[in-house]
């Protein structure tokens, strides 16, 4: 049975998505709870940013590290540009991961 499990690993995007869901479950729950309560925009924005950064730490580590390097910096423009790079990277990953799940579901 172990050999059969090893013979057919899930596609990389699917297993990576599962790892991200596991690592970021609490951030996902925080954002979901905020949105369900219709909480203030600032609270939801913070929850959304927390989830974005959690995902980025898993799949866009270079971009996440660059953004973290601006912590405490007076370079607001650099921090915004770095966060935009994080969002762009996580959006590309989400698109790839979603495609991988659609492929798995079709099989």
CORTAWO-V973212 format. One record per residue. RES is the residue in one small letter. SS is DSSP state (hx for helix, st for strand, lp for the rest). Layout:
BEGIN
res;ss
RES;SS
RES;SS
END
This chain:
BEGIN
res;ss
x;lp
x;hx
x;hx
x;hx
x;hx
x;hx
x;hx
x;lp
x;lp
x;lp
x;lp
x;hx
x;hx
x;hx
x;hx
x;hx
x;hx
x;hx
x;hx
x;hx
x;hx
x;hx
x;hx
x;lp
x;hx
x;hx
x;hx
x;hx
x;hx
x;hx
x;hx
x;hx
x;hx
x;hx
x;hx
x;hx
x;hx
x;lp
x;lp
x;lp
x;hx
x;hx
x;hx
x;hx
x;hx
x;hx
x;hx
x;hx
x;hx
x;hx
x;hx
x;hx
x;hx
x;hx
x;hx
x;hx
x;hx
x;hx
x;hx
x;lp
x;hx
x;hx
x;hx
x;hx
x;hx
x;hx
x;hx
x;hx
x;lp
x;lp
x;lp
x;lp
x;lp
x;lp
x;lp
x;hx
x;hx
x;hx
x;hx
x;hx
x;hx
x;hx
x;hx
x;hx
x;hx
x;hx
x;hx
x;hx
x;hx
x;hx
x;hx
x;hx
x;hx
x;hx
x;hx
x;hx
x;hx
x;hx
x;hx
x;hx
x;hx
x;hx
x;hx
x;hx
x;hx
x;hx
x;lp
END
